[in-house]
Amino acid sequence: GSGPKRPDKAAGTGAALGTQVLRYSGIHGIGMLLGNVVTFAATIVVANFSSPGEFGQLGLLMFYSGLLTILFTLASKQGTLKRTFGGDDEDDDDDDEEDDDDLATSPRRSLGTGLVTITMVSIIGTGLSIIFADPISHYLLGDADPNLVMYAALAGGTAALYRVSSIAVWIERRPYSYIAVEVAKPVFILAATVPLLIAGLSIKGAIAGQAIGTGLAMLMSLVVLRGSWELCWDWREAIAIYKKGAIRVPLVLSMWVVGYADIFILSRFVSHADLGTYHLASRMAFLVAVLPGGYRKA
């Protein structure tokens, strides 16, 4: 391809918009339904191979993995998407003019610089997590294998790059490709996790499968997006990306804390067994958000 496709904000009428919203709602609704069903199936499989206490620990590992992902992409994700496309997945109307003025002159290089920057930050952050896995494990899980933190860090690092590349596919208005990479992630995770669970690895197999499956989905999303970015790194563009995304940092952090910090806070007050019950119940609740989520994506 000739580079990332930037949406035309001025195109379309009210009737065309309604038609597109219905079309994309159906596409995203089906895709999100499939992805959530597979994710839920994987949750049930893992729960049946784990004790309540182990499942509670898995919830904490997923929390840590998600925390690393949000930290590795903080400002860089939003900045990359805004520099490349003029908007991101949290876009609103109050800064449209600023987006138009600050678009990168070479979107392929901007997207490539953003992906490489996030990769470098993820490698450094994941490496530090592995080095300090023992104290992190003691604080997060208590008396547990530090290797669990290592796998969680690998899952968080690969998810950072996957998060940006998959959303870039969506912003390019390639709904079928986007749904393919979104559904592929839980499918890959399930395919990687089941053999490890059968081998008797329990919670270690679950979090290792998460890392393996996310890594495969990351590679797939980069391949799907291959015509829209080039392998390069420009320090001036990297600075521009962080400047562009900095304004979103308080919003992104606060939304993530509200949405995902509950399991960590609860872990300070209840046993791992009770935490496992809560984790399973909260995972079930995600199925309820499928249709509203599909409409929002549209």
N, C-alpha and C positions, 0 to 999 in steps of 0.2 A: 504494500500500500504506500501512498504518498505521505502518510502521517496521520496523527490523531484527527478525528472528525469533530469539529466544534459545532455544537448545536446552534441553529439559527433562531435567536430569541424572538425575532420579529415575524416569523413565518406562521401562517395558519389563521383560521377564524374560529369563532366560538363553536360552530358545528364540527369543524375538523378536530378541534381540541377534545370535544366530548367523545368523538369516535375513537381518537387515539387513546384517551384515558381508559375507555372501556376495553379496547384491545390490549393495551399494556397491563391493565389490571388483571385480565384473564391470564395473560402469559405469566406475569409475576406471581399471581395467586397460585397457579398450578405448580410453578417452579418452587415456590416457598413451601407449598404443601408437601411436595415430594421430598424436599430437603429436610423438613421438620419431621416427617414420618420416618425417614431413615435415621435421623438423629435420635428420635425417640426410641426406635428399635434398638439402636446401639446402646442407649441408656439402660433399657430393660435387660439386654444381654449382659452388660457389665454388672448391673445390680445383682443378677442371678449368680454371678461368679465371685461376688464380693460379700463380705460381712457388712453390716450397717456402719461399723467403725471405719472400715476401709473405704466405703463409698463416701463417707464424710471427708476423709483425707483427700479423696479424689476431687471433691468439690473445692477444697482449699488449693489444690494444685492447679485446677482450672482457673481459679481466681488469680493465682500468681502468674500463670501463663497469659491471661488476659491483661493483667496489669503491665507486664512487659511489652505486650503488643501495643497498648495505648501509649506507653512512654516512648517506645522506639519510633512511633509514627507521629508523635506530638508536634504540631505545626508543620512538619514536612509533608504529611499526607494532604492536609488541606491546602498548603501552599503549592504543592506539585499540581494538584488538580485545578486550582485556580489559575496558575500560570499557564497551564497547558490548554485548558478548556474554557476558562472564564467562570467556572463554578465548581462546587463539590457536592457531596451527598447531603450536606447540611445547608445548602444555599438558600438565601432569601433575597428579597428585592431591594434591600436598602443599600446595597453596594454594587449594583449592576454597572454604573458608570465607571467605578473604580476598576472593576474587572475588565471592562473593555479597554481601558487605558493601559493596564498592566499585563496584558497578554504577552507571552514570550514570542519573540520574533521567529524562533525555530521550535515549534511544539515538540518535534521528535527529540531534539536535544534536551529540552526542558524535562520531558517525561523520563528520558534516559538518565539525566542527572539526578532527578528525584528518586528513581528506583535504585540507583547506585548508592546515593546518600543513605537511604533507608537500610540498604544492605550492609553498609559499613557500620552504621550505628547499631544494627541488630547483632552483627558479629561481635562487636566490642561488648555490648550489654550482655549477650548470651555467654561470652567468655568469662565476664566478671561473675555472673550467676553461678557458673560451673566452679570457678575458683573458690567462691564463698558459699558453696552448696551446703557445707556442714552447719555453719551458724544459721543460715536461712532456714534449713530444714528443722533445726531445733526450735527456732522461734515460731515457724509456721505450723509444724506438725507435731512437735514434741519429739519423742523417741522414735525416729523413723529413718529409713535408708536415705542418705543424702543423694543417691542416684535418682530418686524420684524428682528432686528439684532440678537435676540436670535435664531430664526428659521434658519437664515442664518448661524449662528455659528454651530448649530447642523448639518446642511447639510454639512458644511465644514469638521467637525470632522468625520462624518461617511464616507464621501467621501475619506478621507485620508486612512483609512483601506481598503476600497473597491479598491482604486487605486492600492495598492500594491498586494493584494490578487488576483485580476483579472488578472494583468500582470503576476503574477507567474503561473497562469493556462496557459497563452499563451506561456511562455518560456518553459514550460514542453511539448510543442508541442501537446496540446490537443485542436485542433482548434474548434471542435464542442462544447466542454464544454466552451471554451472561448467566442465563439459567443453567447452561451446561457446566460452567465452572463452579457455580454455587452448589449444584446438586452433587457434583463430583467430589467435593470435599467430604461430606458425611459418608459417601459411599466408600471412598478410599480409606477413611478412618475405620469404618466398620470392617472392611476387608483386611486391614492390617491388624486390628485388635483381636478379632475372633481367634485366629491361630495362636496368638500369644496367650490368650485366656485359656484355650484348650491345653496349651503346654504347661499350665499351672502357674503362670506369672502373676495372676490376679491384678492388683492395683498397678504394679509395675508394667504389666502388659497393656493395661488400659491407657496409661499416660504415654507409654512408648508408642502405642498405636496411634495416639493423637498426634504425636510429633511426625511419625512416618506419613500418615494420611494427609496432614496439612502440607508437608513438604512436597508430596506428589501433586496436590491441588495447586500449590504455588507454581510449580514447573509448568503445569498445564495452562494456567492463566497467562503466564509469560509467553508461552508459545502462541496462544490465541491472540495475544496483543502484539505479536512480533513485528507487524508492519507499522506500528505506531510509535516505536521508540528505537533509539540507537544506543549502543553501548558506549557511553562517554561520561565524563565528569568535568564540569566547569564550576570552579569555586565561586565565580561571580553569580552564576545562576543558582547555585546552592544557597548563597546568602539571600538572594531575591526570593527564593522559595520560602525560607524561614521567616523573612520579613512579612511575606504575604500571608502566611499561616498563623503568625503570632497572635493576631487579634482573636483567633478562635480558641486559644488554649484554655482560658477560664471556662468557656462554655462546654468544650469537649470533656475536660476533666470533671466538671461538676456533674454532667449527665452520666458519665461512666460510673462515678462513685455512687450516685443515686441508684443506678441500674444493677450494679454488680458487687458492691461492697458489703451487701447484707450478710452473705455467707461468712465472710471474714469476721465481721462484728459479732455475729451469733456464735462463732467458734470460741470466742473469749469467755462465753458464759455457759455453754452446754457441752456435753460429752460428744466425742466423735460419732458415736452411735446415733444420738439424737440429731446431730448435724447431717448424717447420712439420710435420715428420714426426710428432713427438710430439703436436702438437695434433690432427692427424687421427686418430691412434690413440686418444687419450683421448676424442675425440668418439664414436668407435665404441663405446666401453665403456658409454656411457649407455644403450644399448639393453638391456643385461643387467639394468638396475635397474627395468625397466618393471613387472613383476608384483609384486615386493616393494613397490615404490612405490605401486601401486594398493591393495594390502592395507593399507599404513600409512595412506593417505588414508581408507580405509573405517573 
